[in-house]
């Protein structure tokens, strides 16, 4: 093992590069769905406002409308699979541009919590696989 010396005035190297959110990436999707779980129910919310909220909350990330829309479409597909209805999550185009509307019912919050949990689990699995592939885990 290498013994390291203390050097006075050395800046902290723990600097994170920006992350550009990509469609299909669970690390981006978990942030998007977590935010969607908290938007108002039963009323359209502009996609632009969702993107702005994500970029304001996650300063080291860059989200664009396409990536957010893709996450919403995946969420819609999951909803349709679970509930056999298209009314739970709607991505529409109206006078304000693209909007997302999530139904106002008691089944939404527990379902959204499960969606976020599944995405968080996918993130943890990717981290475990990375560590395993790097030889850090058995």
ABEGO torsion letter per residue (X at the ends): XBBBBBBBGBBBABBBBBBBBBBGBAAAAAAAAAAAAABBBGBBBBAAAAAAAAAAABAABBBBAAAAAAAAAAAAAAAAAAAGBAAABBBBBBAAEBBBBBBBBAAAAAAAAAAAAAAAAAAAAAAAAAAAAAGABX
